[in-house]
Structure formats: C-alpha cells, structure tokens
C-alpha cells in the first residue's frame, strides 16, 4: 500500500473515532413520559430527534397519555408544548388540573369539566361521609366551608391555582389554533430557534391538514414532515394517532393498526398501542400498553397499568 494511502486511512480512522466519541458524549437523553412501567420498556422514555407514535382504541387514554407526559415534563421544570387539533385549550388544561388534583389536593374524584361545581363532586372520604349523612342545611354549610377552603369552590380552579403557585402552569403551552401541518412545524422550529427543545405533543395526526388527495397521502405527509422537523429541532415528540377499525381476529397489535398510512409507524422511533381492558373498580380500567416498535430499547407490554378517566391519570 502506498504511503499516501496509509496516511489517508489513518486520518479517516482518527476522524471517525473523534466523531464517535463526540456523538457518544453528546447523545441525547430519553425524555420520561411519567409512567414508570412504560418508560422502563422504552429505555427511559422517548428519544429526541424523532417522534414516538401512540395509538389506541376508543377511550383507551391516548390524550391522557399526552397530558400526563406534558405534566411530568413541567414538573421537571421543562417547557412542554401540547398541540391540540381535537380539544380546545380549556379542555386540555382542565384535564391536566384534574391530574394535578388527584395527587396534590387530596380530591378523590371529580368531573374535570369546569361547569361542575365542587358540591357535585365526590369529596375526600372523611368529608363525603359527613356530606351524605347530613340534611340539606348541613350540606350547605359544608359546601360553604369547602368554597372558603378552595376559593371559588371549583375543584378544577382550585387545582389550577395550585399549579400556578408551584410554577407548573407557566411552563405548559397549549395551542388549539393549529389546523395545518405547516403550522405545527413552524411552532416546533420557532421553539428550537429560541433554544427550547423540550417535549412536543401533537393530538392527533389524522386531523392535521396536509398535502394529498387521499388519507394515505395526507398521513404519509404528516409522518415524513414531522420526522424531519423533530430531527432538525432535536426535540422529542409524542404523536397521537387514531387506529383503523380493529376486527376480533386482530389479537396482536402491529404497525398496520395505525390509521391512514403505515409510514406513521415506520417513520417513528417507537410505536405504542393502548388497548382498554376490563374494569378494575369504579374508577379504574386495565390498560394494555404495547410497545410494538422501539429503536432504542426493547419491545413488549407494560403490565400493571391502570387508566382513571375521572382523574385523567395513568398509574
């Protein structure tokens, strides 16, 4: 081998080693979703630089998972963004307040709709026992005491105020005015330009306006475009997706379950399918969380997970 060729190979080897060491040191850390069993399978959470897609059957907690992830990120002093194409901002924040209240304000159950006052909610056990044992006059007195304790007497407002006091509410951004794919991309890139590379949740993929004549073309455009945006912005994204109609013979979740285009699963770093199971008690249903694709960890089902719709929590 000529001397020049040997020198060239040595320089290329040194360059490759430098690039490997630099990439290894600067490799991004996974971003936890806030559900320990699921994070463990994913290798610690979802990875920046691409999107993780989550789909589920009706009422399986797809949006709840996105809200839990945003809430957990805000609790870690990060600044998550929730892009909601389906719900308005009030609904998203009300559900997040319900999640916060379940763990912080000792409320055992309430409807997170802001139209329901605290007197229509289920009180903590000690209050509930007195509440239902008393006559109307005594109930009114207890309600007044509850209102005095929680300001306006609305459980969601009380929880929201507590989130504000702890700085959690200020860190969460919710956008319900996004209807086109390019709008979502612009938001991601604007945040990256400001140095904000925290979690982005898009709820949900099939509702974004995208180029294409068919649902397949539109969903493919969403997958390709968001993959490129996450790569450029170096941010993690949780992309919520609906599923196609699942027949009784479809026992094992697979990438083909995602509605519109298989590219939504193929382009993802990881793919999760949520399946609602049996009712455990009055407030909790079993939730199967199947990781059917994972470039950075193992695959399998996260067991022992429950979904509590009244709290918007996944435990």
N, C-alpha and C positions, 0 to 999 in steps of 0.2 A: 504494500500500500504506500502511496506517495506521501511525503511528509505533509504536504498541504492538506491532503485528505484527512490525515490523522489529527491535525490541528483543528480542522473544521468539526470533526466528530467530537473532540474534547470540548470545544466551545458550545456545541449544541447540547451536549450532556450537562455541562455546567448550567446552561440557561434553563434546561428542563428541570434540573434539581432546584434551582432558585425559584422557579415558578411554582413547583410543587410545594416547597416549604412555605412560600408566601401564601399560597392558596389554602394550605392546611392551617396556618396560623389565623388567617382571616376568614375561615369558613364560618358561615352564619350559624347561629344557634337556633334550634327549633323554638317555636312560639307555642306555649301550652294553651290548650283550649279551656282548661279549667276543670276537666273531667279526668280524674287520675287514671282510671282503668283504660280509657281511650287513649290518653296521652302516652301511656306505657307502651301500647302496641305501636303507636306512630313513631316511637323513638324519642319521645319527649314533647311532641307537639307537631305543628305543621311548619314546613320549611319556607323561609323567604325565597324570593326569586321565581315563584310559580304559584299556582293555585291548587288548593285541595277542594275537591267537589264533594258535597254531601247531598244525597237524595233520600227520599223516604216516602212511605205510604201516607195516606191522609191521616192527620192527627198524630204523627209519629215524633214530632218535636224538631223538625228541620229549622224553623225560625228560632225556636227556643235555644237550639244549639248555637246559632249565630249570636243571639243575645247573651247567652252565658259566656261565650268567648270574648265578646266586647267588654262585658262587665269585668271579667277576670283580668283583661288587659288593663283596664282603667284602674283596677285595684293595685296593679303593679306599677302605677304611675306612668303608663304608656298612654298614647292618644289614638285610640281606635276610631275607625270610620265605618258607619253602618249605612250602606246604600240600599234603601228600601223602595222597590218598584211596586210592591204589593200593598203594604200597610203605610199609613201616614205616620209622621214622626211622633205624634202623641201616643199612638198605639205601641210603638216600639219602646218609647221611654216609660210608658205605664207598665209594660211587662218587665222592663228592667227594674223599675221601682218595686214591683211585686217580688222579684228575685231577691232584691236587697232586703226587703222587709222580712222575708222568711228566715233570714239568717241573722238579722241585726235588731229588729224591733219586736221580736217575740210574738209576732202575729202568726197564729197557727194556720189560718186560711182566710182569704178574702177574694172577692172578684176584682181583678185589676182594672176594670172599666171605671173611669173617673166619674161615671154617673151614679155609682153605687156608694152610698154613704156608709160610715163605719157602723151605724146601727143595723145595717142589713148584712153585716159581715159576721163571720164566726169569730168570737173573741178567744183569747187565751183560755185555757181550761178553767182556771180559777174564776175568771170574770164570767165566762159562759155559764158556769154552774149557778152563780148568783143571778145572772141575767134572766135565764129561763125559769128560775124558781120564784121570781118576784112578779108583782102585779104591774099594771101599766104605769102607775105613778112612780114606782121604784125603778122601773126600766128607764123612764125618762130621766130620773136623777142620775142613774149610772151613765146614760148616754151623755148628759151634760158634763159629767166628770171626765168621760173619755175625750170629749171635744176640748175640754180645758187642757188635757194632757197632750193631745195631738193637734193643737191649733184649730184648723177648720173642721176637724173631725173626720177627714177623709184619709183612709189608710194610705192611698197612693201618694197624696200630697205630703203626708207625714214622712213617708219613706223618701220621697224626692228631696224634701228639705234636709233630711239626714245625709243623703248623698251629696247635696250641695255643701253642707257643713264639713264633710270629710274630703271635699275636693274631687270626688269621683265624677259627679255630673259635669264638671267643667272640662273634663278630659275626653268625654264622649261626643263625637259629632254624628248626627243623624241627618241624612239628606233624603227627602222624599220627593224631590223635584226632578229626579233623573229618570228620563224615559228612553233615551237613546244610548247605544253602546259607546259612542264617542264621548258623550258627557261623562260617563263613568271613567273612561280612560283619562280624560282631561283632569278630573279630580285626583286620580292616582298620581299623575305626573306633576301636578301643582304641589301636592304634598311632598313628593320626592325632591322637588326644586327647593323646598324650604327645609329640607333635611329630615322630614317626617317619614319614616319608613316602617311605621307600625301597622298593625293588623287592619285589613280592609275586608268587610263582609258585603257580599252582593246577594240580595234576596229579591227575585231569583232570576236565573239565567234566561229562561224562556220568555220572560216578559220584556226584556230589553229589546228596543228597536234596533235591528241590524240589517245590513245589506243581504238581499237574497229573495228569491221568489217563493221558495218552499221553506218549511220549518227546518228541514235538514240543512239547507244552505245558511239560514239565519243562525241556527245553533252552532254550526261549524264556525261561522264568522265570530261569534261570541267567544268560543273556546280559543281559537287562534289569536284573536286580538288581545284578550285578557292575559293569555300566556306571555305574549310579547311585552305587554305593559308591566306585568309583575317582574319580568326579567330585567327590563330597563330601570324600573324603580327600585329593584331589590327589596321588595316588600312581600310579606305573606298575605295571601288572600284565601278566604273561605267562600267558595262559590256554591250557593244553594241551588238545587235543581229539582224539578219535578221528575217523576218516573212515568214510564209508559204504563198502560194497563197491564197489570200482572195477573196471569191466569193461575189456577190452582196447581197446575203442574210445574210452575216456576218456583221450585223449592230453594235453590241456592242462588243468592244474589250474584249478578255478574254485570260487567260494564254495559252490556246491551240493554240493561234495565233503564238507563238514563234516557229521558225522552228527547226526541228530535234528532240527535246525531251521536254516534259512538265517539266522535272526536272529543266530546266533553269529558269522557273518561280517559281516552288515550292521551290527551294533552295535559292531564292533571298529574301533579306529583303524587297525589294519593287520592283514593276514591273510597267514600264511606256510604253505606246504605243503612238507613234506620228502618227497623220493622217493629211496629207496635205489637205488643204481646198481650198476655192476659192481665186482667185487673187484679192487682195485689190487695189493695184495700180501697177505702172510699176515695182516697186522694191520689193513689199511685198506680201506674200501669208498668208492666215489664217493658223494657226497651232493648231490642237487639241491635247492637251497633257492629256492623260487619265491615271490616277494612278489607276490601277486595283488591286493592292495588296500593303499593307503597314502595316508592323508590329508595326510601331512606330507612326502612325498618322492616318489621315483619308484618304478616297479614294474619287475619283471624278475627274472631268475635270477642268483643269486650263484654264480659259477663257481669252480672250483678248490678246492672244499671236500671234505674227506675226514672220514669218521667212523671212529674207532678204538675199538671196543667194549671191548677189554681195558683201555683207559685211561679210558674214559668221556669221551673228548675229541673235539672237533670242530675241525679245523685247516684 
